[in-house]
Amino acid sequence: MSTARPIASMFGLAFLFSLTGCVMSNTPMKAPQTSSAIEVPSATSTEALFSCAETTVQALADTDDRWDPRVTRRDVEAGVLETSNYGKENESGFRIRLRFVSGSGQAQVGLKGAGAYFIDLGVEEAMTRFKSKMSVCLSSR
């Protein structure tokens, strides 16, 4: 039996896959993300803000396992808090980066939310939930 037919079939399949887009790309993938600002009461310290953020993320993680509550960067002097290796693209789940300059009245929040193959887990809705819980926490201090 000739091996030409199976080889020709393999090349034919490879050609069809290339036409349908089933080819790996060299373009780096990016996690779906959104950003927003949170109003921070003027007397709020960076430590208090970070404490609220940690509590908020933990509360979200308690009811939604897509949230990762691990704090992977906490720099009070620089005003930066990150969860779940925020800077890396190939991490799944929701994670945040909070930037704050004490006395500025606002904290900047970045939120990433990627599933398998960088599918958007719903970053806009996750940001709304995060901001809502942060607002409650900040107003109770």
C-alpha positions, 0 to 999 in steps of 0.5 A: 500500500502506498504512503502517498495517500495518507501524506496527501490527506494530512496536507489537505487537512492542514490546508483546510485548518489554515483556511478556517483560522485554526493556526497559532498566531505569534501575536501575544494575547492580552487578558481582558481588562478595564479600569476605573477610579474610586472616590476615597474620603480625604482622611483615608490612609493608604493602609486603610484603603489597602485594607478595604481592598483586601477585605473586598477581594476576599469577600468577592472570592468567598462567593465567586471562585474566579476572584483570587484574593492572594496579594502579590504586591503591597507597597504602601510607600508607592501606593500600589496593591496587586492581587494574583500577579496582576502584571502577568497576562497568562493568569486566570481569574479576576485580579486587581491593581490599585494605585493611590496617592494619599490625599488625592481623593481618588484611587485608580483601579485596573481589573483583569479577568481572563478565563481559558484562552483569554476569554473575558470573564465579565470584567465590567460587571466585576469592576462594578461589584468591586467598586460597590463593595469598596464604597461600602467599606470606605464609608464605614471607616 
